[in-house]
Amino acid sequence: MVAPTNVGPLFRVPPTGGEAVAVTRLEAGQSHRFPQFQPDGRHFIYTVFGGPAQGVYASSLDGGLSKRFANADAPVVLSPSGFLFFLRQTSLFAQAFDFKRQELSGNPFPVAEQAAFDAGSFASGFSVTSGIVAYRTGSGGGAQQLTWLDRSGKNVGVIGGPDIANLRDVDLSPDGKRVAVSRAVDGNQDVWFIDTARGVPTRFTFDAAIDGWSVRSPDGSRVAFASNRKSVFNSYWKLSSGAGPDELLLESDQAKAPTDWSLDGSFLLFRSVGPQTGWDLWVLPMASGSRTSRTNPAGLRSTCSRFRDLAGSSRSPQTAAHSRAGTRTARKSSTFPWTAR
């Protein structure tokens, strides 16, 4: 069983090699991952991320209908002795699993506290065999340090101290006084601000869902970010002062995350995943709320992108995108605005 991408279904491959055949059916906005065989070697469980039907499923190699039997925001582990192990925040629980009926039975009970979970990769820090549970405490990753570099790449200072909260998605404010980052604290990933002078982190989003991938508007007044509080990752924005509620910016049945703003603030560049083409780049005009599509060439998936405004030039702003086709990585630039297809 393999999950070749984080945006597709699961596939089975013969032990001797050969053609990979899909064994799960992907619905809009979903990602099927972390398959695990049951003792009979025919049934398996897997985790569905995204969409209203997110959770843990049981299925079989013959491609029959999948059965959802548990909620989950993180991968689970099924022991040979018939117990499902899962995380709730940082607490590790177990519950009996009926292999014959393919469903849970009884009530869950606690196994351990402060079990590690990496909110960035959705990896859980525990493993189970018959009668033994091994788990890691604390953060799912090592400590990370925000560091200032000059244009030659020389280290010229740090911001705060080492952080074990899985720092990612670093975005510096226009005035250089604060850095927006994603941090995972107590099993919950949110957007945080870190004061560049004092190194003190302040929480910016407070929803129990996963919030992250933040980008600040050119004038620094707002922050756009992604959140799966409606199951699918949608785009939201909020005043950078922290005042007021999180406002829904863009909702669809496909996972999406903002990547950059144009310098005049008129357009928000974001990436969205589709079942046929994978990751594509889209532009959201901030005035009208309509979308203009920029579809990548067949087989080419964008992994990150930025507007590149050509200072002192009469040419239109461009986007620069790192893309991957097979094992080759390329950097592509194209003139904006694009023509909708």
BELJO-V185325 format. One line per field, one symbol per residue. phi: phi as a letter, one per 20 degrees, with the letter a starting at -180 (. if undefined). A space follows every 10 residues. Layout:
phi: ???
This chain:
phi: .cdfceccee cdcggenpfe cfdcdedgne cdblfbfegf mdebdbdddn nfdgqdcdbb ffmffedeca fadbgdcdef encedbdcld eedcbfceff elbfbmdfcf dbdmffbeff dmeeebbccf nccdbdenff cefccfcece fenefcqcdm dgceelgalf befgemecde becdclmcec ecddffeeme ecfddcfffe drlecefgem eccebdbdfd mffdecbbff fnfnefdfeb cbedfbbfca dffemfcdeb dcddfedmfc eccdffedne cdecefggnd dedabbfcee fmceffgcdd cecccmdedc ddcbfdfeef d
